[in-house]
């Protein structure tokens, strides 16, 4: 047994799919079935997990291909980037405990 095995614990429920609450919400409020809702959620999570640098490069190339100039592109990318959801930083177990207990 490693020294970390007693410190690191698995997620609260390894059987529960990631974002299960969102998947259930989508199945209640749309015509999507559970499998379809899970695929939509996975696709959206993947889309928004793109690193900022990759997003900027991709959007610049897309907008440049449409014939826009850098003077038009960069302000638009700045607005788009500011509106994107940002993933939480990775926190250690100690940091999580400090959030709860101070």
Secondary structure by P-SEA (a helix, b strand, c coil): ccccccccccccccccccaaaaaaaaaacccccaaaaaaaaaaaaaaaaccaaaaaaaaaaaaaaacccccccaaaaaaaaaacccccccccaaaaaaaacc
